[in-house]
């Protein structure tokens, strides 16, 4: 340890004033070393140097009022924020469970597991998310489900899952990776919405008060929402669209023009999915999470899936 928690020159059994001074000095040292480590990750310092700092030099003041070294979990949070892919990959390969464990209370808003998955989606760190999902392949099924289907903090994240975050922030690569690794598309957020229903509301908001007599609003946001909707459709079982029916049937002509006849009739529960949609559902859901997304190269993908960058390098 590079410095003592007591102020140099103070006695171990000093009075209250001396103890308070020592505590203040230790807190300042923690702030300095904590910022130095944060800055080093931000500057993409080499992995070996970051690990040397984390193990022997970088400390933060934890919720128990003690100087604590950064855990692999807390280091991974910094790597996610600053997209330090090499460091993230090292932490996940060397400390698979510790890197994905809950960080200390000062690094999180709630005690729900899976914080790193949600953060990777929020910051659109596709490469790191793919490495996280590859890591959890070896976890027991129950543990893997807890990480993928985490409900976020109701105050900060609206009680949504990582799929809700991907839909809200329009992250199609993240959405497809999560679905392919077994994330559940039927879970509801704090407002009672599934990811599909959330997307429909966003599409409705994007098109504003567009009526059936006019052409729906166009542009990149609408196209990305439609792409997200296509991806969710691949993993939504027949008859599972639920309350989305009411949303679609409330203004049938406009939704038909926005979604197209086939997709509208299926999502509204008026007809089964098209033969093409059903075939793609069978294909993608037949891929084991242990081979996703690598096995996609073996499939005749439709055009709307081919531009997706699941490597994180784009």
C-alpha positions in Angstrom: 0.0 0.0 0.0 1.6 3.3 -1.1 0.3 5.4 1.8 -0.9 5.0 5.3 -4.5 5.8 6.3 -3.1 7.8 9.2 -1.5 11.2 8.6 2.3 11.0 8.8 3.5 11.9 12.2 0.2 11.2 14.0 0.0 8.5 16.7 -2.2 5.5 16.4 -4.0 6.3 19.6 -4.3 10.1 18.9 -7.3 12.0 20.2 -10.5 12.8 18.2 -8.9 15.8 16.6 -6.0 13.8 15.4 -8.3 11.0 14.1 -10.4 13.5 12.2 -7.3 15.0 10.6 -6.0 11.6 9.6 -9.4 10.7 8.1 -9.5 13.9 6.1 -6.0 13.3 4.9 -6.9 9.7 3.9 -10.0 10.9 2.0 -7.9 13.4 0.0 -5.4 10.6 -0.9 -8.3 8.4 -2.0 -9.7 11.2 -4.2 -6.3 11.7 -5.8 -5.6 8.0 -6.5 -9.2 7.4 -7.6 -9.0 10.2 -10.2 -5.6 9.0 -11.3 -7.0 5.5 -12.1 -10.1 6.9 -13.8 -7.9 9.2 -15.9 -5.6 6.3 -16.8 -8.5 4.2 -18.1 -9.9 7.2 -19.9 -6.5 7.7 -21.6 -6.5 4.0 -22.7 -3.3 3.2 -20.8 -2.0 -0.3 -21.4 -3.6 -3.1 -19.5 -0.6 -4.2 -17.5 -0.1 -0.7 -16.1 -3.8 -0.4 -15.3 -3.7 -3.7 -13.4 -0.6 -2.6 -11.5 -2.4 0.6 -10.5 -5.6 -1.2 -9.5 -3.7 -3.8 -7.4 -1.3 -1.5 -5.6 -2.0 2.2 -6.0 -5.6 3.1 -6.8 -8.0 3.4 -3.9 -11.4 4.9 -3.4 -13.4 5.8 -0.3 -16.1 3.1 0.1 -19.5 3.3 1.8 -18.0 1.9 5.0 -15.6 4.8 5.3 -12.5 2.9 4.4 -9.9 3.1 1.7 -10.7 0.2 -0.7 -8.9 -1.0 -3.8 -10.9 -1.1 -7.0 -12.5 -4.4 -7.7 -12.5 -6.0 -11.2 -16.2 -5.1 -11.3 -15.6 -1.4 -10.7 -12.6 -1.4 -13.1 -14.9 -2.9 -15.8 -17.4 0.0 -15.3 -14.6 2.4 -16.1 -13.6 0.4 -19.1 -17.1 0.4 -20.4 -17.6 4.2 -19.9 -14.3 4.9 -21.8 -14.5 2.0 -24.3 -11.2 0.5 -23.2 -11.9 -2.8 -25.0 -8.5 -4.4 -24.3 -8.9 -3.8 -20.5 -12.5 -4.9 -20.5 -11.6 -8.1 -22.4 -8.7 -8.8 -19.9 -10.9 -8.3 -16.9 -13.7 -10.6 -18.3 -11.1 -13.3 -19.2 -9.2 -13.2 -16.0 -12.0 -12.5 -13.4 -15.2 -13.7 -15.2 -17.5 -13.7 -12.1 -15.8 -10.9 -10.2 -15.8 -8.6 -13.2 -19.6 -9.0 -13.5 -20.4 -9.0 -9.8 -22.1 -6.1 -8.1 -19.8 -3.1 -7.5 -19.8 -1.3 -4.2 -22.7 0.9 -3.4 -20.9 4.1 -4.4 -20.8 2.8 -8.0 -24.5 1.8 -8.4 -28.0 3.1 -7.9 -29.6 -0.3 -6.8 -28.7 -3.9 -6.0 -30.0 -5.4 -9.2 -27.4 -7.7 -10.9 -26.4 -7.2 -14.5 -25.4 -3.5 -14.3 -22.5 -4.0 -16.7 -24.9 -5.4 -19.4 -27.2 -2.4 -19.1 -24.3 0.0 -19.1 -22.8 -1.6 -22.3 -26.1 -1.1 -24.0 -26.5 2.5 -22.7 -23.1 3.5 -24.0 -23.5 1.4 -27.2 -20.3 -0.6 -26.4 -21.1 -3.4 -28.9 -17.6 -5.0 -28.7 -17.6 -5.2 -24.9 -21.2 -6.3 -24.8 -20.4 -9.2 -27.1 -17.4 -10.2 -24.8 -19.7 -10.0 -21.7 -22.3 -12.2 -23.4 -19.6 -14.7 -24.5 -18.4 -14.8 -20.8 -21.8 -15.6 -19.4 -22.3 -18.5 -21.8 -20.4 -20.6 -19.2 -22.5 -19.4 -16.2 -25.4 -21.6 -14.9 -28.7 -20.9 -16.7 -30.3 -19.2 -13.7 -27.4 -16.9 -13.1 -27.2 -16.0 -16.8 -30.9 -15.2 -16.9 -30.5 -12.8 -13.9 -27.9 -10.9 -15.7 -29.7 -10.7 -19.0 -33.2 -10.0 -17.7 -32.2 -7.5 -15.0 -34.8 -4.9 -14.2 -33.1 -1.6 -13.6 -33.7 0.9 -10.9 -37.2 2.3 -11.0 -35.9 5.9 -10.2 -33.1 6.0 -12.7 -33.9 3.4 -15.4 -37.7 3.2 -15.2 -37.6 -0.4 -14.1 -36.8 -1.6 -17.7 -34.5 -4.4 -18.8 -31.5 -4.0 -21.1 -33.9 -4.7 -24.0 -35.9 -1.7 -23.0 -32.8 0.4 -22.9 -31.7 -0.8 -26.4 -35.2 0.1 -27.8 -35.3 3.4 -26.0 -31.9 4.5 -27.3 -32.2 2.8 -30.7 -29.3 0.3 -30.4 -30.1 -2.4 -32.9 -26.8 -4.3 -32.6 -27.2 -4.5 -28.8 -30.8 -5.6 -29.1 -29.9 -8.4 -31.5 -27.0 -9.6 -29.4 -29.2 -9.7 -26.3 -32.0 -11.5 -28.0 -29.7 -14.0 -29.6 -28.2 -14.8 -26.2 -31.6 -15.5 -24.6 -32.8 -12.2 -23.2 -36.6 -12.3 -22.7 -38.6 -9.9 -25.0 -41.8 -10.3 -23.0 -40.8 -8.6 -19.7 -42.3 -5.3 -18.7 -40.8 -2.1 -17.4 -41.9 0.0 -14.5 -44.7 1.5 -16.7 -46.0 -2.0 -17.7 -44.6 -1.9 -21.3 -42.8 -4.7 -23.1 -40.0 -3.7 -25.4 -42.4 -4.1 -28.4 -45.0 -1.8 -26.8 -42.3 0.7 -26.0 -41.2 0.8 -29.6 -44.7 1.2 -30.9 -45.2 4.2 -28.6 -41.9 5.7 -29.8 -43.0 5.2 -33.4 -46.3 6.9 -32.6 -44.5 9.8 -31.0 -42.1 10.1 -34.0 -44.9 10.3 -36.5 -46.8 12.8 -34.4 -50.3 13.5 -35.4 -49.9 12.0 -38.8 -53.2 10.8 -40.2 -54.1 8.1 -42.7 -54.4 10.7 -45.4 -50.8 11.8 -45.2 -47.5 10.1 -45.6 -45.9 9.1 -42.2 -42.8 11.0 -41.1 -39.6 9.6 -42.5 -36.0 9.9 -41.5 -33.3 7.9 -39.7 -35.0 7.7 -36.2 -38.1 6.1 -37.8 -36.0 3.7 -39.9 -34.1 2.6 -36.8 -37.3 2.1 -34.9 -38.6 -0.1 -37.7 -35.4 -2.1 -37.7 -35.7 -2.6 -34.0 -39.3 -3.7 -34.5 -38.2 -6.2 -37.2 -35.6 -7.7 -34.8 -38.1 -8.0 -31.9 -40.5 -9.7 -34.3 -38.0 -12.5 -34.9 -38.1 -13.4 -31.2 -41.7 -12.7 -30.4 -43.8 -15.9 -30.3 -47.0 -16.1 -32.3 -49.9 -14.7 -30.2 -47.6 -12.9 -27.7 -48.1 -9.4 -28.9 -50.7 -8.9 -26.2 -51.8 -5.3 -25.3 -50.1 -4.0 -28.4 -53.2 -5.0 -30.3 -55.2 -2.2 -28.8 -52.5 0.4 -29.7 -52.5 -0.8 -33.3 -56.3 -1.2 -33.8 -56.9 2.3 -32.3 -55.7 3.9 -35.6 -55.6 1.0 -38.1 -55.1 2.9 -41.4 -52.1 4.9 -40.0 -50.4 1.8 -38.6 -50.9 -0.1 -41.8 -49.2 2.6 -43.8 -46.4 2.8 -41.2 -45.7 -0.9 -40.7 -47.0 -2.4 -44.0 -49.9 -4.8 -44.3 -48.3 -8.1 -43.3 -46.5 -6.8 -40.2 -49.6 -4.8 -39.1 -52.0 -7.7 -39.4 -49.7 -10.0 -37.5 -48.8 -7.6 -34.6 -52.5 -6.6 -34.4 -53.5 -10.3 -34.1 -55.5 -10.3 -37.3 -53.4 -12.8 -39.1 -50.4 -15.2 -38.5 -46.9 -13.9 -39.4 -45.9 -14.1 -43.1 -44.1 -17.2 -44.3 -40.9 -15.3 -44.5 -41.2 -14.0 -41.0 -42.0 -17.4 -39.6 -39.1 -19.0 -41.5 -36.7 -16.4 -40.1 -38.1 -16.9 -36.6 -37.3 -20.6 -36.8 -33.8 -20.0 -38.2 -32.6 -17.4 -35.6 -34.2 -19.1 -32.6 -32.6 -22.4 -33.6 -29.2 -20.9 -33.0 -27.8 -21.8 -29.6 -26.5 -18.8 -27.6 -23.2 -20.6 -27.5 -22.9 -20.0 -31.2 -24.4 -16.6 -31.5 -23.6 -14.4 -33.5 -21.0 -16.5 -35.2 -23.5 -18.9 -36.7 -25.3 -16.0 -38.5 -22.6 -16.3 -41.2 -24.2 -19.6 -42.1 -27.7 -18.2 -42.6 -29.2 -16.6 -45.7 -29.8 -13.3 -43.9 -32.4 -10.8 -45.2 -31.2 -7.4 -46.3 -32.4 -5.7 -43.1 -30.0 -7.8 -41.0 -26.9 -7.7 -43.2 -25.8 -4.1 -42.2 -25.7 -4.9 -38.5 -22.2 -4.7 -37.0 -22.1 -7.3 -34.2 -18.3 -7.2 -33.9 -18.1 -3.8 -32.2 -15.5 -2.6 -34.7 -17.7 -0.5 -36.8 
